[in-house]
Amino acid sequence: MATTPISGTPSSPLATNTSVGEAASSTGTPAQPDKPAIKPPLVRPFSLSLPPENQAAQTVVKNIDESNKETERLTKLSAKEEQLQKLVEEQIVKDELLNGPGTRGV
């Protein structure tokens, strides 16, 4: 274990008893070896980070629009069918009032 603190100043009297030659050689070279330079992260151009012509997003939007149109068409069709069914029932009630129950009443 080392007796000197991390800051590099000696705390024990043994560390101060170095010769002049050792002191000169230790000041010429750094105490820690040179760290390798950290490479910056790879940077891609902004255009490469986007999907080409956002075709996937356009396809999704197109599918949603088609689905909405189909839903609207079916809703209108269902409303028309309900309206027609109501008219048929009213017509049947009127016919029964005018003509009697007929074969349906038997």
TARA-V215258 format. One record per pair of residues at least 6 apart in sequence whose ideal C-beta (glycine too) atoms are under 7 Angstrom apart, sorted by the first residue. I is the first residue (numbers start at 1). J is the second residue. D is the distance in Angstrom with one decimal. If there is no record, write none. Layout:
# TARA-V215258
i=(I;I)
j=(J;J)
d=(D;D)
This chain:
# TARA-V215258
i=(3;3;3;4;4;4;5;8;10)
j=(11;12;15;10;11;15;11;31;16)
d=(6.7;4.6;6.6;5.2;6.2;5.7;6.0;6.7;5.5)
